[in-house]
């Protein structure tokens, strides 16, 4: 789908593709890296722990970014399925189950889009529940960010403090997006820590994705162990939450509908398993990250997608060694502010005490309870309906002093 380009203020060279919905300038380049805090660590961890093929993962991941850039024209992110990744890393399941589970969720969300059931679900699920799921994910992202920021010891802590200060000082800057300085800071640390630039031409090698066909057992085990815990999170955050946040951030653009997101989500995951790549989704957190660090069009996705495609084709053998030196603390800073941006989506329901209570409850369940997204979705929906049908007050009108 095509759209008109918003007038994005920028200085310096700007390339516009008005019919494709993309702009290239330094803000788009900076925003391209605003969604790396959680995807890269998850991808690299699954490559190391679960034996994923780096070329297959990065090439398809890059291609899907490019496809999504032209589909929506705004920086709708492409991310690994986080619930699936967590289960794979903690349980060390066979990688075949990951591909099987990815295909299952792909077919599921494609059918939701084809039948337009996703639009009905969008109407049925209260906004307070969606905001609660976003709050829970935001809290989880900030929790993971704190681990990354402390991962590199004392030096990492110093880098984290410097990164936070840089981001706060340049929080709303469009002339000098903070992500560019954060990446420069991380690269300087990597070079000082012994990163040899010669690996980029000594270890270069062309590679293509590996083909794979999931078996019936892969589909069954992937559905039970991976798809079931993933679907509520994807429904609340990847589809409904992303659509809502896109409307908040781009009110003058053509709406990013739940149906279009569901269809795109489904198609991506129908294709990915057959080339041995990770299941992916969209996500409000990634959109917040792209936007926070400068992205306003699909140009950011073309930048990062092209880079990831080239990495997969030519540099897949050096990915892990580079990331072992590049400080996770810098990625943690990016993730921290992306999670904060996502958690603050709750602010539009704070005027209604019942909705606020529901969102806080769902957020707590999602962030801290096993299978919390499933439990939070159901519990939040029931509680929200009770408050609307019985006029139940979860907060008193006035707070009485304790005697």
C-alpha positions in Angstrom: 0.0 0.0 0.0 1.2 3.5 -0.8 0.9 6.7 1.1 2.0 10.3 0.9 5.1 11.3 2.7 5.0 13.5 5.7 7.2 16.5 5.6 10.0 15.2 7.9 12.3 18.1 9.0 16.0 17.3 8.5 19.2 18.9 7.5 21.7 17.5 5.1 21.1 15.1 2.2 17.6 13.7 2.0 16.4 11.1 -0.6 12.7 10.6 -0.9 10.7 7.8 -2.6 7.2 9.4 -2.3 5.3 6.5 -3.9 7.0 3.9 -1.6 6.5 5.8 1.7 10.2 6.1 2.6 12.6 8.9 3.3 16.4 8.6 3.7 18.1 11.1 6.0 20.3 10.9 9.1 17.2 10.6 11.4 16.0 7.5 9.5 19.5 6.0 9.7 19.6 6.7 13.4 16.1 5.3 13.9 17.0 2.2 12.0 19.2 1.1 15.0 16.6 2.0 17.7 15.1 -1.5 17.6 18.3 -3.5 18.2 18.2 -3.7 22.0 16.3 -7.0 22.2 16.4 -8.6 18.7 20.1 -8.8 18.3 20.8 -10.4 21.7 17.9 -12.9 21.2 19.1 -13.8 17.7 22.7 -14.3 18.7 21.8 -16.2 21.8 19.6 -18.6 19.7 22.4 -19.0 17.2 24.8 -20.0 20.0 22.4 -22.1 22.1 20.0 -23.6 19.7 22.3 -24.0 16.6 20.5 -21.6 14.2 22.3 -21.0 10.9 23.5 -17.3 10.9 23.2 -16.9 7.2 19.6 -18.2 7.1 18.5 -16.0 10.0 20.1 -12.7 9.0 19.2 -12.9 5.3 15.6 -13.7 5.8 15.4 -11.2 8.8 16.7 -8.5 6.5 14.4 -9.3 3.6 11.4 -9.2 5.9 12.4 -5.7 7.1 12.6 -4.5 3.5 9.2 -6.1 2.7 7.6 -4.5 5.7 9.1 -1.1 4.8 7.2 -1.0 1.5 4.1 -2.6 2.9 3.4 0.1 5.5 5.6 3.1 4.7 6.2 3.8 8.5 8.7 2.1 10.8 6.6 -1.0 11.7 9.3 -3.2 13.3 10.2 -6.8 12.6 11.3 -8.7 15.7 11.9 -12.2 16.9 9.0 -13.8 18.7 10.0 -13.1 22.3 8.0 -15.7 24.1 9.2 -18.4 21.7 12.8 -17.2 22.1 12.6 -17.3 25.8 11.3 -20.9 25.8 13.9 -22.0 23.3 16.8 -20.5 25.3 15.7 -21.8 28.7 14.5 -25.3 27.6 17.0 -25.8 24.7 14.4 -27.4 22.5 15.3 -28.8 19.1 15.4 -26.1 16.5 12.9 -28.0 14.4 10.2 -27.2 17.0 10.9 -23.5 16.6 10.3 -23.7 12.8 7.2 -25.8 13.4 5.8 -23.3 16.0 6.6 -20.4 13.7 4.6 -22.0 10.9 1.7 -22.6 13.2 1.5 -19.0 14.3 1.9 -17.9 10.7 -1.1 -19.9 9.5 -3.1 -18.8 12.6 -2.6 -15.0 12.1 -3.0 -15.3 8.4 -6.5 -16.9 8.9 -7.3 -14.2 11.4 -6.6 -11.6 8.8 -8.2 -13.4 5.8 -11.5 -14.0 7.8 -11.2 -10.5 9.4 -11.6 -12.2 12.8 -8.8 -10.0 14.0 -11.0 -6.9 13.6 -13.6 -8.5 15.8 -11.0 -9.4 18.4 -9.8 -5.8 18.3 -13.3 -4.6 19.2 -13.7 -7.3 21.9 -10.5 -6.8 23.8 -10.7 -3.7 26.0 -8.1 -0.9 25.6 -7.1 -1.3 29.2 -6.1 -5.0 28.6 -4.0 -4.0 25.6 -2.3 -1.2 27.6 -1.7 -3.7 30.4 0.0 -6.1 28.0 2.1 -3.3 26.7 3.0 -2.2 30.2 4.0 -5.8 31.1 6.2 -6.1 28.0 7.7 -2.6 28.7 8.6 -3.7 32.3 10.2 -6.9 30.9 12.2 -5.0 28.4 13.4 -2.6 31.0 14.3 -5.5 33.3 16.3 -7.2 30.5 17.9 -3.7 29.7 19.2 -3.5 33.3 20.9 -6.9 32.9 22.5 -5.7 29.6 23.6 -2.5 31.2 25.4 -4.3 34.0 26.7 -7.1 31.7 30.1 -5.6 31.0 31.2 -4.9 34.6 32.4 -1.5 35.8 33.2 -0.4 32.2 29.7 -1.4 31.1 28.2 0.6 34.0 30.2 3.7 33.0 29.1 3.2 29.4 25.5 2.8 30.5 25.5 6.0 32.6 27.1 7.9 29.7 24.5 6.4 27.3 21.6 7.4 29.5 23.0 10.9 29.9 23.4 11.3 26.2 19.9 10.0 25.5 18.3 12.3 28.1 20.3 15.4 26.9 19.3 14.7 23.2 16.0 13.1 24.0 13.9 15.1 21.5 16.7 16.1 19.2 16.2 15.6 15.4 19.4 17.4 14.5 21.6 15.0 16.4 19.7 11.7 17.2 21.1 10.1 20.3 21.3 6.6 18.7 24.1 7.7 16.4 26.2 8.8 19.4 25.3 5.6 21.3 26.5 3.5 18.3 29.7 5.5 18.0 30.3 5.0 21.7 29.8 1.3 21.4 32.1 1.0 18.4 34.8 3.1 20.1 34.7 0.6 23.0 34.8 -2.4 20.7 37.9 -1.0 18.9 39.6 -0.2 22.2 38.8 -3.8 23.4 40.7 -5.4 20.5 38.2 -5.6 17.6 40.3 -6.0 14.5 38.8 -4.5 11.4 40.7 -7.1 9.3 38.1 -9.7 10.1 35.6 -8.0 7.8 37.7 -8.9 4.7 39.7 -11.9 6.0 36.6 -13.9 7.0 34.2 -12.7 4.3 32.3 -15.5 2.5 29.1 -15.8 0.5 26.3 -18.0 2.0 22.7 -18.7 1.2 19.8 -19.8 3.5 19.3 -23.5 4.3 16.0 -25.0 3.1 13.9 -26.9 5.7 10.5 -28.6 5.7 8.8 -29.0 9.2 7.5 -32.5 9.9 4.0 -33.2 11.5 5.8 -33.8 14.8 7.6 -30.4 14.5 4.2 -28.7 14.0 2.6 -30.5 16.9 5.4 -29.9 19.4 6.0 -26.4 18.2 2.3 -25.6 18.6 2.1 -27.0 22.2 5.4 -25.8 23.6 5.9 -22.5 21.7 2.8 -21.2 19.8 0.4 -21.4 22.7 2.3 -19.0 25.0 3.2 -16.7 22.1 -0.2 -16.1 20.6 -1.7 -13.9 23.4 1.4 -11.7 23.5 1.3 -11.4 19.7 -2.4 -10.6 19.7 -2.1 -7.9 22.3 1.2 -6.3 21.4 2.2 -7.3 17.9 -1.2 -6.7 16.3 -3.5 -4.6 18.5 -0.9 -2.7 20.5 1.2 -1.9 17.4 -1.9 -0.6 15.5 -2.8 1.6 18.5 0.7 2.9 18.9 1.0 3.6 15.2 -2.2 5.7 15.4 -0.8 7.6 18.3 2.6 8.3 16.6 1.3 8.9 13.1 -2.2 10.3 13.4 -2.0 12.0 10.0 -1.0 8.8 8.1 -3.2 6.1 6.7 -4.1 3.8 9.6 -2.0 0.7 10.1 -4.9 -1.7 10.7 -5.0 -4.8 12.7 -6.0 -6.8 9.6 -3.0 -5.6 7.6 -0.6 -6.3 10.5 -2.1 -9.8 11.0 -1.8 -10.6 7.3 1.8 -9.4 7.2 2.7 -11.2 10.4 1.2 -14.4 9.1 2.9 -14.3 5.7 6.3 -13.6 7.3 6.0 -16.7 9.4 4.7 -19.0 6.7 7.8 -18.2 4.7 10.5 -18.1 7.4 10.5 -21.8 8.6 11.2 -23.1 5.1 14.5 -21.2 4.9 15.5 -22.1 8.5 14.9 -18.7 9.9 13.5 -17.5 13.2 9.7 -16.7 13.6 9.1 -13.0 13.7 6.4 -10.5 14.6 5.7 -6.8 14.8 5.7 -5.1 18.1 4.8 -1.8 19.9 8.1 -1.8 21.7 10.1 -2.0 18.5 8.0 0.8 17.0 8.6 2.9 20.0 12.3 2.3 19.7 12.5 3.2 16.0 10.4 6.3 16.6 12.3 7.4 19.8 15.6 7.4 17.9 14.4 9.3 14.9 12.6 7.0 12.4 9.4 8.4 10.8 9.1 6.4 7.5 9.9 3.0 6.1 13.4 4.3 5.2 14.7 3.1 8.6 13.6 -0.4 7.8 15.3 -0.3 4.4 18.5 0.8 6.1 18.6 -1.9 8.8 17.1 -4.6 6.4 19.7 -4.0 3.8 22.5 -4.1 6.4 21.2 -7.4 7.9 20.9 -8.9 4.4 24.5 -8.1 3.6 25.6 -9.4 7.0 23.9 -12.7 6.3 25.2 -13.1 2.8 28.8 -12.1 3.4 29.6 -11.7 7.1 27.7 -14.4 9.0 30.9 -16.1 10.2 32.0 -13.0 12.1 28.7 -11.9 13.7 29.2 -13.6 17.0 32.8 -12.5 17.4 31.9 -8.9 16.8 28.9 -8.9 19.2 31.1 -10.5 21.9 33.1 -7.3 21.9 30.5 -4.7 21.2 29.1 -3.7 24.6 25.7 -5.0 25.5 25.4 -2.0 27.8 24.8 0.3 24.9 22.1 -2.0 23.5 20.7 -2.0 27.0 20.4 1.8 27.0 18.5 1.6 23.8 16.2 -1.1 25.2 15.7 0.8 28.4 14.2 3.8 26.6 12.2 1.7 24.2 10.7 -0.2 27.1 10.0 3.1 28.9 8.3 4.5 25.9 6.1 1.4 25.6 5.2 1.3 29.3 4.1 5.0 29.2 1.4 4.0 26.7 -0.7 3.5 29.8 -1.0 7.2 30.3 -4.0 7.6 28.0 -6.2 5.5 30.4 -5.1 7.0 33.7 -8.2 9.2 34.0 -10.4 6.1 34.5 -9.6 4.4 37.8 -11.1 1.1 36.8 -9.2 1.0 33.5 -6.0 1.9 35.2 -6.5 -0.9 37.8 -7.1 -3.5 35.0 -4.1 -2.3 33.1 -1.8 -2.5 36.2 -3.1 -6.0 37.0 -2.6 -7.2 33.5 0.8 -5.6 33.3 1.9 -7.3 36.6 0.7 -10.7 35.5 2.3 -10.4 32.1 5.6 -9.3 33.5 6.0 -11.5 36.6 3.8 -14.7 36.2 4.6 -17.7 34.0 2.2 -17.7 31.0 1.3 -14.3 32.3 0.2 -13.0 28.9 -2.4 -15.7 28.6 -3.6 -15.3 32.3 -3.5 -11.5 32.0 -5.5 -11.4 28.8 -8.3 -13.6 30.2 -8.3 -12.1 33.7 -8.2 -8.5 32.4 -11.0 -9.1 29.9 -13.2 -10.6 32.6 -12.5 -7.8 35.1 -13.0 -5.1 32.5 -16.4 -6.6 31.5 -17.4 -6.8 35.2 -16.6 -3.1 35.8 -18.6 -2.1 32.7 -21.7 -4.3 33.3 -22.0 -4.2 37.1 -20.5 -0.7 37.7 -18.0 -2.3 40.0 -15.6 0.3 41.4 -12.1 -1.0 41.8 -10.9 2.2 43.4 -12.9 4.2 46.0 -13.9 7.7 45.0 -12.1 9.1 48.0 -9.4 7.6 50.1 -10.2 7.6 53.8 -7.3 7.9 56.3 -6.5 4.7 58.2 -7.5 4.9 61.9 
